[in-house]
Amino acid sequence: MKAIRRFTVRPVLPEALHPLSELARNLRWSWHAETRDLFQSVDPERWAASGGDPVRLLGSVSTRRLAELAEDRRFLRRLTAVADDLRDYVTGDRWYQEQGRGQGQGQPRIPGQAQPQPPSPGQAQTSEPPAATTSELPAAIAYFSPEFGITAALPQYSGGLGILAGDHLKAASDLGVPLIGVGLLYRHGYFRQTLSRDGWQQEHYPVLDPNELPLVPLQDTDGTPAQVGLALPGGRRLHARIWQAQVGRVPLLLLDSDVEENDLGERGVTDRLYGGGSEHRLLQEMLLGIGGVRAVRAYCRITGHAGPEVFHTNEGHAGFLGLERIAELCDEGLDFDSGLEAVRSGTVFTTHTPVPAGIDRFDRELVARHFGPDAELPRIDVGRILGLGMETYGGGDPNVFNMAVMGLRLAQRANGVSLLHGQVSREMFSGLWPGFDPDEVPITSVTNGVHAPTWVAPEVFRLGARQIGAERTEDAMSVGGSERWDAVGDIPDQDIWELRRDLREQLVVEVRERLHASWRQRGAGTAELGWIDGVLDPDVLTIGFARRVPSYKRLTLMLRDPDRLMDLLLHPERPIQIVVAGKAHPADDGGKRLVQELVRFADDPRVRHRLVFLPDYGMAMAQKLYPGCDVWLNNPLRPLEACGTSGMKAALNGCLNLSVLDGWWDEWFRPDFGWAIPTADGTATAEDQDRRDDVEAAALYDLLEQRVAPRFYERGQGGLPDRWIEMVRETLTHLGPKVLAGRMVREYVERLYAPAARAHRALVPDTARELAEWKARVRGAWHRVTVDHVETSAAPASTAAELGATLVLRVRVGLGELGPDDVEVQAVSGRVDTEDRITDATYVPLKPTSGPDEEGRWSYEGPLSLDRTGSFGYTVRILPTHRLLASAAELGLVAVPSEELTEEAGVLMR
């Protein structure tokens, strides 16, 4: 008989055990071994049955057992120690507080104080963080993301974007960075994956009860549940409750539309992650962005938390947050343009996709309807809203509203998630900055990192603790520092190899259990499954491949030559075994066909003991998979992998990477600790793509057969694979400090958050108006800015000069209604390619010498240094300049010599 209503009955903990509730509700337990061990000791069997979820554990443990623990002095001492440790963790000073101590952290800058000049556009993509501007750290940062992967006990993620967001929050907590996370609470989460008998992916959407999750409702000061609301077309209204998860020191606010005040349609807005049609997605993103800002304001008002000075938009889904902040400023008396400048100054936008197809794009009429006079933000003209997201540039679709384009237009600072992805992003979005070369587009990069305490196996941690101590090992994983990781070099080879063998054996056990459960779900009887006891071998080279299944990640590249793969799997002396996992998007039948193709190969009785596919890939599986593999395989179409953090997690456990040079591997690969799969970039047609897959698959087979497997099975004099162990050691010592989320968050603080906070404080209302008016004036007058004449001290016919010579460059320009204070005239010089395009450019500002003359022209002059040999060229350009610009390319305006003038005055030095 089915219940007509369901609710959660919570246990009443004895007073002595009250700290257990606090420990269960703070998700630090998901990466803190001592807290997990404490909960396991409450009831080991129920702990296992709960999937390692303290909230579920406490909801199922018997009152008799609780009474026993309340009298157990040893347990109470452990409970007190763990609770005190959490209290110290969330209240004590950490890295962030140490940076700002005694330096006026969080205080506004003095009005009129000089601002540093913006870098030249070509400097925007540097990967090295500058010295920390410690006196300018923001009092708080709001971090918006459509998904967060904190723990399997809170399934609000689908893949890398969410896991990255979760790791960002955890690392911020470890470092003491005052982040406030903002997302949506999906009542069905992302789907659970099973397989049909013939290997077709099937989706299931279990209903999540927030009361059974590690969440608490945010309550207003009068004790009522805190809510936010949005106006919708037709007089409807979308309400959402605010739930709070505590991620160490970081609050995570999740908006839930499944509330009684909503009609059935509105209640379903937060039903599924990445589900529904265009309007459903638009409503989700409006709630995330606009409702998210309102939730942050409510949280800060209720709790007294400092208000955010910086808003970080993790991908374009939350881009509407900028509109809400502009509306707030308009309510305070600013006009739209001034509000836009104030909002841009404190906004950071991170793009994660290297392909336009990965961006949410909406029909302009759909957006216009939801921001019309009877819907949300009626006080802002809908035309201004549309202007922020429309693809009004060469190659764009002017009838499409692009969320990433809006994110870039609403943020003064933007970044990709690896050096290569930064380059790809600058090329992909270069249309927003016409007249600038892609490498000058103001999109920098901060390479992703992963949260080591979450992803490093306990056995690896214990080995490090035995070598350098538990506290130093914890610091190494959270804060970083190569000196801490160097100690790995002293761990004996025998210990490393025994650890790797132990982790591999644990994975074998895990795979067999999951494979058995999968086959039962596929309809197999117990009598059919005896073969599973022989699946995988703890002494065989083990390769892992697990990720989402879009076509560009090429799940089935390993199947291009099935016979050759079979030979590798069944090699009599050097066999390999492969563990594969991954989900295709529910609407992606092409991805599902790839999964089915892989599953059917894995079902072959000849190889099923050597290659397995595990359905329902998620955090719990990943935490077993990364440590247990010897090699992590990644073979996307280059350069379509923005970062690819799964290989980082594997590396932290001593797993070697075998990957295409894409994402982070392109940046940090060295043959000392892994292998690069050769690629055949530049294909254009379907036939080319098919051939490219053949070529790259053959290269993968060659590497496995000729280099990877022999290195694993080769034994030295002591009976150990000495060269393999050395690669493991190199992986840990050299990649360990680089791939940390702590390193990533420190870069965000130093390179993006601190400058954004400084700019935010500088743009008080009067300054914001000044900047908006200046931009409007410059845009209106720019059509009259011209480069009219260029000459050098060298004879015009000269085509050769000596290294080290300095020429005098003289330029006459027209500025129209603008003056020298509004512009910078630059000499741009460097080597030139065969098409006379300048590469590796040097930018030198020229100084005005006279003007305006009778024709209104200004003269500029400066040195032109011939500082390199070979083909050398120069040009001149004019850029807008203002002390409050973050980049010289910010306005997308540039004036360059006409083609006629270039032909007349351009000189190539050889």
Steps between C-alpha positions, in 0.01 A plus 500: 500500500639839401523783750303815419759720668862465592699685763822453695506407868824618655660325796528679832865492593596478867644831619852356517479413128366836375833583330431210261224704340731794434767269361249329269368829363841645420623337181858520614448136600512416128872580493598460868601144582474534880137612478409213267676252729300633794169449319605155386559402863140596585377192312732347237226300327257789474785728392567270206130473421467881504770532235716695742236771556487625864149645463360169380699316766357708786153456354528121521706422810303353791422695816659219696830547317482876554447448871804270511717759329380771736656296782815400309776724637747403231252588226410828672867598519534435126180695434625797700835498321341489153240766587774728640706446187206607281444806717865601468485435125200727438600783734881512496719706269616329186696602188259777397489662843879492521526686169285787620612523863578856601460636147150642499331200341151576379536880531406717202773686320525877553300680229731647240787266585703422189412175328755279326490530123346207312732262318531497127255254345776256425581470868153378597568129465793461740481182709729602785333674796639841592594588854193493723335837552425405859345829611237468227354157579121496469293470816291232327460335159176351364569195282213397268485164322215291354638187671716410797671165555577498872424139590296208370268564796392827332453401133480842336754454221532340157868517416818703501341846537325400821794309644723798428252730677491268800879485515512880471280536809697242698835656416364845584392361836843349566664832415250712692376683189160660588297343222122465487391229255173538309320232297170320449361200689386244244237268648599225256868592483670367189379165374609158625625277220431131442536279192245292315583141411630615160715776654277804436523777761189545713433801723335506840415807705462420870317763705722677753353614831695805622429394857702183438794694356774686688303824471316739729237754393612858529262669742421868517535696822135424587556126463318461167674331204696752294378529141565695182260573217511591130227653284407301188297594190124504539502606863644171624766483768779254568577441868801312634607388846863536605680194635847521648782247489808573707821414314756543775516878544305569180119530492337359186152640424275281282169628360204261485185582302303196629299707747124525564481862386581397143269355238589157364707640211707728720551227758680301231752770409769340720399142429802376303850616428530590129150373426203640309471728199617854433246679719564260788874562476445876476290496817767296678765751402287798596441343841868417541624847401229741615360287780853410605597864558183548705583186700848635574353831615256313726774278642727795579213694659395206717845380607700821499746355247695764309341588168688381189726750330576254219257279308649200319290347222609140441392457136221699337202330663496754786561804280171669588647581842652810336156627398370473855800691633450773239133520603606538865720795407228654285272488806769698683501772236755391240415488133539172307840580345652609831356194672646282228848642560470454877384139457767415244775625729430235765407206275717204398381268222644153441428321174537121495405407148733496198213457251206733419261202522571477871351844571136564589337712230138618499270651240489876550118503511500251788737720700308817409175346622649409838651844550209701367300761691280243680786265588833516682705825529236722329695810607774410249425546132486159334705630209792569734471149641495344154799711398712326762451152357427533130764372258540837328841435353648340192413133481231526770124455473332833587176319591665288768561591863831344606558446874879495468497822300292662773739363761795660322325833451401511867845412635811714499714189556464166324699180479522157346599194702840409353761682294387329180134559581575867561646516150201316352260732686673812371459371146140384553384833648726731297197640318415696816826694459518587128830635381706311757699187436369196693799499732405853612143410597472566876432144609772360722526147639513335840570131463258287698607298800353222711442473874757247615340414838188394308669298228814353658447147631542458878782254434692763303445753777624256763815430301569874480424545869744223586765682299454864604227497766122530479489878548758572229326257266167677557667836434659366182160392368316816599747788471758343268868586481748288305730465803235292674453274199874449453496265798336238276845454349615331820226236514652153431415337167359195678249713692384677184456175310316329786269800524424492127431125514270542802300775328472292183370205702239719669382615159466139383269426794299816436463427128378146560236620747376772266509274195296237682238760598491635144442158346222429747337828392539386139297190581769235550447225754753409766584175321616700195746717688768267631746640246502835683718348774782489244459853365821704518826392658676705773836434333406618150562850363172685560380791287212730594275705274202676659320822405188636336431361152472783248639401163817712528625300800508190275396225738539241227832609347654192662265286286618631160693176446324238716744224411800704603332601826420137567865409446602760758243379751598134460876534453660188653780690676390864522118511516305813577156542655271800462226639725259737321215711637296794378154643442354635177258792526140368500426685174823386328416184308839517329672482836275213604600309189865545597426359845318205345786432259748492787272284716447246223874464455544462876230229506705279267592186703851512353585836660243567770753410770733770364268788400199613703247781477359621832169689481397792720834681515506744790714625786481182708623288210764753399657501845575129456584514131770768496728342763461146366612567144862498383431712191234762436393521136368818339457525123279797409506684172762767557439784595145424619586399857493821704702350786423136583546481877443124532864442404605737778312293759661185369846660512461590867469127569812404303313408181685591178328696223475382141330785321460716196679832554185689588381699801731482801714219350604727212627741764682268740590182311852368537624159383636444851151428631270405212437467129356729233280346231595655161217686330403592145345843553343712231254262337192659348267241347332186626738290290796682653359440848464129433858481381617707796341252740677214322837675519468596865366160603800336332729733693323402821544128427869556422559681828327229701679219323849644466545734797235483771459126551873418472582769758244356745612138470874564478675397823828622643754311709283519811200352325318835482403708196756767589438729202121488551537582869722793411227635271251467785740690724545773236122526459450562871790741552462711185128488423379480860547868593376622159169318474367611840176696531680700769745628238206580271304694764811695603540605136137611485550704818824665391434551130123550477318543832737760651511718183121469468453610860731796441306601191167451679606734781625759253170516311294694750189650335667821381796308359271250329314787335830654394615175338164437329489854361860475381431170321191646334697805388786288362268264315315791347817671383710200398404508133711816465814351658755432225868426439588746226877482452786279618871549438828385651853640506598225254465564126162371375668272249717332760424132559792407726643624827739385769402330825498749789428804288231741613284691256288802578135442416288807421122476464225750422152405617152642496309483830183681403320608817735299723827613652833339588369411849235277340733291286832327486692495173715188486781367288457125455806312381638149480578213269272454204379186331471433127178702489666799674305439821688609814566222753640523852420870494650780708274796583663841556289812573590809297494848648322803355743765377268761354145569401241550414611660175281699265339180378445379855775237471728398789863393466646211702855372518696217662783250459476183295764252620620233261550244775484174307638356180317362203181630341391800702205731461304771673172679490323772694162496669283714724314361802264659752659540843358573843630432849200274578533265203615147582627450145586726211274280286201539734295720268587298191610821325825544309613726214775380265659637182304461180621245247627780280698651784637159596626442148656846495666506843539138608863389508622142544844466656696185413 
